[in-house]
Amino acid sequence: MRPVPGNVLFTPDGRAGLKADYFGNRLLEGTPLFSGTDSVLDANWRDGAPRADMDGDDFGVRWTGTLRPQRTGMYQLGIIGTSKFELFLDDSLIVRSVYGYRDEFGDPRLRSGAALRLEAGRDYVLRIEAHESYGDAQVQLVWADPQRDLAAEALDAARQADPVVLFLGLTARLEGEEMSIQIDGFRGGDRTSLDLPAPQQRLLERVVAVGKPTVLVLLNASALAVNWASENVPAILEAWYRGQAAGTAIADVLFGDYNPGGRLPITFYRSVNDLPPFEDHTMKGRTYRFFDGQPLYPFGHGLSYTTFRYDDLDTSAETLPAGESITISVDVTNTGNRAGDEVVQLYVHHIGSAVERPRQELKGYRRVKLEPGETRSVRFSLAVSALAYWDAAEDHWVVEDGPIRIRVGASSADIRLERTITVTASE
């Protein structure tokens, strides 16, 4: 859904936009404090009010006018907002907020009505009422109008381009809490699949089939099982949910003006079937610490425009007594022809533990910037207390004696060097 454009909105007296009446109470009682005209309905007062003399937690707004579609077809009207709201079309209730005891949201949520057939050129009486009683105040009128064949337009653009940059992924309208969405892969804001939404996957495959060099930029807040893309797309950039300067940052990376050094803070699995049932609250089979399978992209993974070599892993001692720490050092060399950042990661594996322990655990990382050919010694401090686990039966932390394997590498699955030391905490 997208904002309803101003060229289809008209005030009751025929001018462009919607008439807005502002009330000093959320029940819209009495005479409005003042009135105005909004060319589009996209109001956001954050935690304030439309005017300084109004209570930010007790006011109301009524927008009135007509909706005059330019094309005949099936439409769906909706409101994205944080306030309590109702939308009426020809005096029939089309949309209302339904959430908790206040019917207000802590963050912007979409509520949409059923599909309606609207006729081009006909005037439909429109009324939206918003009631603000706490938190932020935001109201936006949106619709899904009869769409052009956007996939065909995208393919035409790809055919005319030299390279293709394709932005796909998720939004907060798909994944969240207490949402009304019910489509393949998403239920009530929860995800039932790790795949891209099906229409996006189809578009991706059709664009790649055009034969132009393609970069896939992922916009998402959680892991995506982009298995097909991993095998068929030359370059994938994980951009997460973008911020204000995301366009500049992404362009800098793609044009090579910046050498990326980011690392994945989560595991990208190949399928939701790789994970245990959601109702299983144990850690078995979850995260890089307990997952025994082959991930699509492992925890800590990230590529660069240069390469790095690891040498001479060393420890300041062969044993680690109670209350002590050791220093771990490794030499890292930039073996490429560009300056770049390497994120050196330190993992620990407990050998022969008497209790179930993770396959490995991240105990530190260092970002180091190296010029081409430069070598630098990277150091970590590992305290014996960092090796403890919680003994629920004894109700205290325990450090086991015995060997541990020190692992240093570029990700949880790209371990370059290992060394074994012995913990003697109880001696």
C-alpha positions as CSV (number, residue, x, y, z in Angstrom):
1,M,0.0,0.0,0.0
2,R,1.1,3.5,-0.7
3,P,-0.1,7.0,0.3
4,V,-3.3,8.2,-1.4
5,P,-2.2,11.0,-3.7
6,G,-3.5,14.5,-3.4
7,N,-4.9,14.6,-7.0
8,V,-7.8,12.3,-6.0
9,L,-8.7,14.1,-2.7
10,F,-11.1,17.1,-2.6
11,T,-12.6,19.1,0.3
12,P,-16.3,19.4,0.8
13,D,-16.3,22.7,-1.1
14,G,-14.4,21.2,-4.1
15,R,-10.9,22.4,-3.4
16,A,-7.8,20.1,-3.6
17,G,-7.1,18.1,-0.4
18,L,-9.1,17.2,2.7
19,K,-10.6,19.5,5.3
20,A,-9.1,19.0,8.8
21,D,-11.0,20.0,12.0
22,Y,-8.9,19.9,15.2
23,F,-10.6,19.3,18.5
24,G,-9.3,19.9,22.0
25,N,-10.4,16.5,23.2
26,R,-10.1,12.9,21.8
27,L,-13.9,12.4,21.6
28,L,-14.2,15.2,19.0
29,E,-16.8,16.9,21.1
30,G,-17.9,20.5,20.8
31,T,-16.6,23.1,18.3
32,P,-13.2,22.6,16.6
33,L,-10.4,24.7,18.0
34,F,-9.4,25.5,14.4
35,S,-9.6,24.0,10.9
36,G,-7.3,23.7,7.9
37,T,-6.7,21.8,4.6
38,D,-4.3,18.9,4.1
39,S,-3.2,18.2,0.5
40,V,-2.6,14.6,1.5
41,L,-3.3,12.8,4.8
42,D,0.1,12.2,6.2
43,A,0.2,13.7,9.7
44,N,2.9,13.0,12.3
45,W,3.0,15.1,15.5
46,R,5.3,12.5,17.2
47,D,4.6,12.9,21.0
48,G,3.2,16.4,20.6
49,A,0.0,18.0,19.2
50,P,-1.0,20.0,16.1
51,R,-0.7,23.2,18.0
52,A,1.3,24.3,21.1
53,D,-1.8,25.1,23.2
54,M,-3.2,21.6,22.7
55,D,-2.7,18.6,25.1
56,G,-0.5,16.0,23.3
57,D,-2.4,13.2,25.0
58,D,-5.9,14.5,24.5
59,F,-6.9,15.8,21.1
60,G,-8.8,14.7,18.0
61,V,-8.8,15.4,14.3
62,R,-11.6,14.8,11.7
63,W,-10.7,14.9,8.0
64,T,-13.6,15.2,5.6
65,G,-13.9,15.4,1.8
66,T,-14.4,13.2,-1.2
67,L,-12.3,10.6,-2.9
68,R,-12.4,10.7,-6.7
69,P,-10.5,7.8,-8.3
70,Q,-9.0,8.3,-11.8
71,R,-9.2,4.6,-12.8
72,T,-12.0,2.1,-12.3
73,G,-10.9,-1.1,-10.5
74,M,-10.4,-2.8,-7.2
75,Y,-9.1,-0.7,-4.4
76,Q,-8.1,-1.3,-0.8
77,L,-8.1,1.5,1.7
78,G,-6.1,1.6,4.9
79,I,-4.6,3.7,7.7
80,I,-1.1,3.5,9.1
81,G,-1.1,5.1,12.5
82,T,-0.4,5.2,16.2
83,S,-3.6,6.9,17.3
84,K,-7.0,5.3,17.6
85,F,-8.7,5.9,14.2
86,E,-11.8,5.1,12.0
87,L,-12.2,5.5,8.2
88,F,-15.6,5.9,6.7
89,L,-16.5,5.8,3.0
90,D,-20.0,7.0,2.0
91,D,-20.7,6.8,5.8
92,S,-19.8,3.1,6.0
93,L,-17.1,2.1,8.4
94,I,-14.2,0.7,6.3
95,V,-11.3,0.6,8.7
96,R,-10.8,1.0,12.4
97,S,-7.9,0.4,14.8
98,V,-8.2,-2.7,16.9
99,Y,-5.4,-3.2,19.4
100,G,-5.5,-3.8,23.2
101,Y,-7.7,-1.8,25.6
102,R,-6.9,1.6,24.1
103,D,-7.1,0.7,20.4
104,E,-3.9,2.7,20.0
105,F,-0.4,1.6,18.9
106,G,3.0,2.2,20.3
107,D,4.4,2.2,16.8
108,P,2.9,2.8,13.4
109,R,0.6,-0.1,12.3
110,L,-1.3,-0.7,9.2
111,R,-5.0,-1.5,9.3
112,S,-6.8,-2.0,5.9
113,G,-10.3,-2.8,4.8
114,A,-11.7,-5.3,2.3
115,A,-11.2,-4.8,-1.5
116,L,-13.7,-2.4,-3.0
117,R,-14.6,-1.6,-6.6
118,L,-14.5,2.1,-7.2
119,E,-15.5,3.9,-10.4
120,A,-13.4,6.5,-12.1
121,G,-14.7,10.0,-11.8
122,R,-17.2,9.2,-9.1
123,D,-17.1,11.1,-5.8
124,Y,-17.0,9.0,-2.6
125,V,-17.6,10.8,0.7
126,L,-14.5,10.3,2.8
127,R,-14.2,10.8,6.6
128,I,-11.3,9.9,8.9
129,E,-11.4,10.4,12.6
130,A,-8.3,10.1,14.9
131,H,-8.4,10.1,18.7
132,E,-5.1,10.7,20.6
133,S,-4.7,9.7,24.2
134,Y,-1.1,8.6,24.7
135,G,2.3,8.2,23.0
136,D,3.0,9.3,19.5
137,A,0.4,10.8,17.2
138,Q,0.7,9.6,13.6
139,V,-2.0,9.0,10.9
140,Q,-1.5,8.3,7.2
141,L,-4.1,7.4,4.6
142,V,-2.9,4.7,2.2
143,W,-4.4,2.5,-0.5
144,A,-3.7,-0.3,-2.9
145,D,-5.0,0.9,-6.2
146,P,-5.2,-1.0,-9.5
147,Q,-1.6,-1.6,-10.2
148,R,0.4,-1.4,-13.4
149,D,2.4,-4.5,-14.3
150,L,5.3,-3.4,-12.1
151,A,7.2,-6.7,-12.7
152,A,7.2,-6.1,-16.5
153,E,8.4,-2.6,-15.9
154,A,11.3,-3.9,-13.7
155,L,12.3,-6.4,-16.4
156,D,12.2,-3.6,-19.0
157,A,14.5,-1.5,-16.8
158,A,16.9,-4.5,-16.3
159,R,17.1,-5.1,-20.1
160,Q,18.1,-1.4,-20.7
161,A,20.7,-1.4,-17.9
162,D,24.4,-2.3,-17.9
163,P,24.4,-3.7,-14.3
164,V,21.3,-4.3,-12.2
165,V,21.0,-3.4,-8.5
166,L,18.0,-5.2,-7.1
167,F,16.7,-4.3,-3.6
168,L,14.6,-7.1,-2.0
169,G,13.8,-8.2,1.5
170,L,11.3,-7.5,4.3
171,T,9.7,-4.5,6.1
172,A,8.1,-3.8,9.4
173,R,4.8,-4.3,7.6
174,L,5.6,-7.9,7.2
175,E,7.4,-8.9,10.4
176,G,6.4,-7.6,13.8
177,E,4.1,-8.2,16.7
178,E,0.3,-8.5,16.7
179,M,-0.2,-7.8,13.0
180,S,-3.2,-8.7,10.8
181,I,-1.1,-10.0,7.9
182,Q,-1.9,-13.6,6.8
183,I,0.1,-14.5,3.6
184,D,2.4,-17.3,2.6
185,G,5.5,-17.1,4.9
186,F,4.0,-14.7,7.4
187,R,1.3,-15.1,10.0
188,G,0.3,-12.3,12.4
189,G,3.7,-10.7,12.1
190,D,5.5,-14.0,12.8
191,R,7.5,-15.7,10.0
192,T,6.6,-19.2,9.0
193,S,9.4,-19.4,6.4
194,L,12.9,-17.9,6.0
195,D,12.5,-17.5,2.3
196,L,12.1,-14.2,0.5
197,P,8.4,-13.4,-0.1
198,A,7.3,-15.4,-3.1
199,P,6.7,-12.5,-5.5
200,Q,10.2,-11.2,-4.8
201,Q,11.7,-14.5,-5.4
202,R,10.0,-14.8,-8.8
203,L,11.1,-11.2,-9.7
204,L,14.7,-12.1,-8.7
205,E,14.8,-15.1,-10.9
206,R,13.3,-13.3,-13.9
207,V,15.7,-10.3,-13.5
208,V,18.8,-12.6,-13.3
209,A,17.5,-14.5,-16.4
210,V,17.9,-11.2,-18.4
211,G,21.6,-11.9,-18.3
212,K,22.9,-8.6,-16.9
213,P,25.4,-8.5,-14.0
214,T,23.2,-8.3,-10.9
215,V,23.8,-7.2,-7.4
216,L,21.2,-8.2,-4.8
217,V,20.8,-5.8,-1.8
218,L,18.9,-7.3,1.1
219,L,16.9,-5.1,3.4
220,N,15.7,-7.0,6.4
221,A,15.8,-7.3,10.2
222,S,16.2,-11.1,10.4
223,A,17.9,-13.9,8.5
224,L,16.8,-14.8,5.0
225,A,17.3,-18.1,3.3
226,V,18.5,-16.8,-0.1
227,N,19.7,-20.1,-1.3
228,W,18.9,-19.5,-5.0
229,A,20.5,-16.1,-4.9
230,S,23.6,-17.6,-3.2
231,E,24.1,-19.9,-6.2
232,N,23.0,-17.6,-9.0
233,V,23.7,-13.9,-8.1
234,P,27.3,-12.7,-8.4
235,A,27.1,-10.3,-5.4
236,I,24.9,-10.0,-2.4
237,L,25.1,-7.0,0.0
238,E,23.3,-7.3,3.4
239,A,22.1,-3.7,4.3
240,W,19.6,-4.5,7.1
241,Y,16.9,-1.9,7.8
242,R,18.2,1.2,6.2
243,G,18.8,4.5,7.9
244,Q,18.9,8.1,6.7
245,A,22.3,7.8,4.9
246,A,21.8,4.2,3.7
247,G,21.7,5.1,0.0
248,T,25.1,6.9,0.2
249,A,26.6,4.0,2.2
250,I,25.4,1.3,-0.2
251,A,26.5,3.3,-3.2
252,D,30.0,3.8,-1.7
253,V,30.3,0.0,-1.2
254,L,29.0,-0.9,-4.7
255,F,31.2,1.6,-6.5
256,G,34.2,0.5,-4.5
257,D,34.7,3.8,-2.8
258,Y,34.5,2.0,0.6
259,N,36.0,-1.5,1.3
260,P,33.3,-3.2,3.5
261,G,34.3,-4.9,6.7
262,G,30.9,-5.8,8.2
263,R,30.2,-9.2,9.8
264,L,26.9,-11.1,10.3
265,P,25.8,-11.0,14.0
266,I,23.4,-13.9,13.4
267,T,23.4,-17.2,11.5
268,F,21.7,-17.4,8.1
269,Y,20.1,-20.9,7.8
270,R,19.2,-22.7,4.6
271,S,15.7,-23.4,5.7
272,V,13.3,-23.1,8.6
273,N,13.5,-26.9,8.7
274,D,17.0,-26.6,10.0
275,L,15.6,-25.2,13.2
276,P,13.9,-27.1,16.0
277,P,10.1,-26.4,16.6
278,F,9.4,-23.0,18.0
279,E,7.8,-24.5,21.1
280,D,11.1,-26.2,22.0
281,H,12.7,-23.6,24.3
282,T,16.1,-25.4,24.6
283,M,19.1,-24.1,22.7
284,K,19.8,-27.4,21.0
285,G,20.2,-26.8,17.3
286,R,20.1,-23.0,17.6
287,T,22.7,-20.3,16.8
288,Y,26.3,-21.0,15.8
289,R,26.9,-22.2,19.4
290,F,24.7,-25.3,19.0
291,F,23.8,-25.7,15.3
292,D,25.3,-28.8,13.8
293,G,24.2,-28.3,10.3
294,Q,25.7,-26.4,7.4
295,P,24.5,-22.7,7.4
296,L,23.9,-20.7,4.3
297,Y,26.1,-17.9,5.8
298,P,27.7,-18.5,9.2
299,F,27.8,-16.2,12.2
300,G,30.6,-13.7,11.8
301,H,30.7,-14.0,8.0
302,G,31.5,-11.1,5.8
303,L,33.5,-10.4,2.6
304,S,36.0,-7.7,1.6
305,Y,37.6,-6.4,-1.5
306,T,40.9,-7.6,-0.2
307,T,42.2,-10.8,1.5
308,F,43.9,-11.6,4.8
309,R,46.3,-14.2,6.1
310,Y,46.7,-15.4,9.7
311,D,50.0,-16.5,11.1
312,D,51.8,-17.3,14.4
313,L,49.0,-17.9,16.9
314,D,50.5,-17.7,20.3
315,T,49.4,-17.6,24.0
316,S,51.3,-16.1,26.9
317,A,51.0,-19.3,28.9
318,E,50.1,-23.0,28.4
319,T,47.8,-23.1,31.5
320,L,45.1,-20.8,32.8
321,P,44.8,-20.9,36.6
322,A,42.0,-19.5,38.8
323,G,41.7,-15.8,38.9
324,E,44.1,-15.3,36.0
325,S,44.0,-14.4,32.3
326,I,46.2,-15.1,29.3
327,T,47.1,-13.0,26.3
328,I,46.4,-14.5,22.9
329,S,48.2,-13.0,19.8
330,V,48.0,-13.6,16.1
331,D,49.6,-11.9,13.1
332,V,47.3,-10.8,10.4
333,T,48.5,-9.7,7.0
334,N,46.6,-7.9,4.2
335,T,47.5,-10.1,1.2
336,G,45.5,-8.0,-1.3
337,N,46.1,-4.8,-3.2
338,R,43.6,-2.6,-1.3
339,A,43.5,-1.2,2.2
340,G,40.8,-2.9,4.2
341,D,39.4,-3.9,7.6
342,E,39.6,-7.4,9.0
343,V,37.5,-8.5,11.9
344,V,39.6,-11.0,13.8
345,Q,37.4,-13.3,15.9
346,L,38.4,-15.4,19.0
347,Y,36.4,-18.6,19.7
348,V,36.8,-21.2,22.5
349,H,35.9,-24.9,22.4
350,H,35.7,-27.0,25.6
351,I,37.3,-30.4,25.0
352,G,35.8,-33.3,27.0
353,S,33.5,-31.2,29.2
354,A,31.5,-33.1,31.8
355,V,28.4,-31.1,30.8
356,E,26.9,-30.2,27.5
357,R,28.8,-27.1,26.2
358,P,28.5,-25.1,23.0
359,R,30.4,-26.3,20.0
360,Q,32.3,-23.0,20.3
361,E,31.7,-19.6,21.8
362,L,32.8,-16.1,20.7
363,K,35.1,-14.6,23.4
364,G,36.3,-11.5,21.6
365,Y,36.9,-9.8,18.3
366,R,39.1,-7.0,17.0
367,R,38.7,-4.9,13.9
368,V,42.1,-4.0,12.4
369,K,42.7,-1.8,9.4
370,L,45.6,-2.8,7.2
371,E,47.3,-1.3,4.2
372,P,48.2,-3.7,1.3
373,G,51.0,-6.0,2.5
374,E,50.9,-4.7,6.1
375,T,51.1,-7.1,9.0
376,R,49.9,-6.4,12.5
377,S,49.8,-8.4,15.7
378,V,46.3,-8.6,17.1
379,R,46.0,-9.4,20.8
380,F,43.1,-10.7,23.0
381,S,42.9,-11.1,26.8
382,L,41.0,-14.2,27.9
383,A,40.1,-14.4,31.6
384,V,39.3,-17.7,33.3
385,S,36.0,-16.3,34.4
386,A,35.0,-16.0,30.8
387,L,35.0,-19.8,30.6
388,A,32.4,-20.4,33.4
389,Y,29.0,-22.0,33.0
390,W,26.0,-21.8,35.3
391,D,25.4,-24.9,37.3
392,A,21.6,-24.8,38.0
393,A,21.8,-27.7,40.5
394,E,24.4,-26.1,42.6
395,D,23.2,-22.5,41.9
396,H,26.6,-21.0,41.1
397,W,29.1,-20.5,38.3
398,V,31.6,-23.3,37.5
399,V,34.9,-23.3,35.7
400,E,35.9,-26.7,34.6
401,D,39.5,-27.9,34.6
402,G,40.8,-29.4,31.5
403,P,41.9,-28.6,27.9
404,I,40.3,-25.9,25.8
405,R,40.9,-25.2,22.2
406,I,41.6,-21.6,21.2
407,R,40.3,-20.8,17.7
408,V,41.0,-17.7,15.7
409,G,39.5,-16.9,12.4
410,A,37.5,-14.7,10.0
411,S,34.1,-16.2,11.0
412,S,32.7,-19.0,13.2
413,A,33.1,-21.3,10.1
414,D,36.4,-19.9,8.8
415,I,38.8,-20.8,11.6
416,R,42.4,-20.1,10.5
417,L,44.5,-21.2,13.5
418,E,44.0,-23.3,16.6
419,R,45.9,-23.9,19.8
420,T,45.2,-25.9,22.9
421,I,45.8,-24.7,26.5
422,T,44.8,-26.2,29.9
423,V,42.5,-24.7,32.5
424,T,43.6,-25.4,36.1
425,A,41.1,-23.2,38.0
426,S,40.6,-25.7,40.9
427,E,44.3,-26.4,41.6
